[in-house]
């Protein structure tokens, strides 16, 4: 599975959408508390995809991670 910038943005939007659709009050507060957990899950998915993509190409996963980060933060 190839991880593209568009796919990564879609994953993040889906996670945010689920959080924003939560009911008000305590459920919203719980969702806010769950954000770090969701972010960690997303980070782990991205990390595993980067490692999987970098291995056959012989690239350093950290270099590829930095490239992905640059793409995500670019305007």
C-alpha positions as CSV (number, residue, x, y, z in Angstrom):
1,X,0.0,0.0,0.0
2,X,1.5,3.3,-1.1
3,X,1.1,6.2,1.4
4,X,0.5,9.4,-0.4
5,X,0.1,12.9,0.9
6,X,-3.5,12.8,-0.2
7,X,-4.2,9.5,1.7
8,X,-2.5,10.8,4.8
9,X,-4.6,14.0,4.7
10,X,-7.7,11.9,4.2
11,X,-6.9,9.8,7.3
12,X,-6.4,12.9,9.4
13,X,-9.6,14.5,8.1
14,X,-11.6,11.4,8.9
15,X,-10.2,11.3,12.4
16,X,-11.0,15.0,12.9
17,X,-14.4,14.5,11.4
18,X,-15.3,11.7,13.8
19,X,-14.2,14.0,16.7
20,X,-16.2,17.0,15.5
21,X,-19.3,14.8,15.0
22,X,-19.3,13.8,18.7
23,X,-22.2,14.9,20.9
24,X,-21.8,18.0,23.1
25,X,-20.9,18.1,26.7
26,X,-19.0,15.2,28.3
27,X,-18.7,13.3,25.0
28,X,-16.9,16.3,23.4
29,X,-14.6,16.5,26.4
30,X,-13.9,12.8,26.2
31,X,-13.1,13.2,22.5
32,X,-10.7,16.0,23.3
33,X,-9.0,13.8,25.7
34,X,-8.9,11.0,23.1
35,X,-7.1,13.2,20.5
36,X,-3.6,12.3,21.7
37,X,-4.5,8.6,21.4
38,X,-5.9,9.1,17.9
39,X,-2.9,11.1,17.0
40,X,-0.6,8.3,18.2
41,X,-2.6,5.8,16.2
42,X,-2.2,7.9,13.1
43,X,1.5,8.4,13.8
44,X,2.0,4.7,14.1
45,X,0.2,4.0,10.8
46,X,2.3,6.6,9.1
47,X,5.5,5.2,10.7
48,X,4.7,1.7,9.6
49,X,3.9,2.8,6.1
50,X,7.1,4.8,5.8
51,X,9.1,1.8,7.1
52,X,7.4,-0.5,4.6
53,X,8.0,2.0,1.7
54,X,11.6,2.7,2.6
55,X,12.8,-0.9,3.0
56,X,12.6,-2.1,-0.6
57,X,14.0,1.2,-1.9
58,X,16.9,1.0,0.6
59,X,16.1,4.5,2.0
60,X,16.6,5.6,5.5
61,X,13.2,5.7,7.1
62,X,14.1,8.9,8.9
63,X,14.9,10.7,5.7
64,X,11.6,9.6,4.2
65,X,9.8,10.7,7.4
66,X,11.4,14.1,7.0
67,X,10.3,14.3,3.4
68,X,6.7,13.4,4.4
69,X,6.7,16.0,7.1
70,X,7.9,18.6,4.7
71,X,5.1,17.7,2.3
72,X,2.5,17.9,5.0
73,X,3.7,21.3,6.2
74,X,4.2,22.9,2.8
75,X,1.7,25.5,1.7
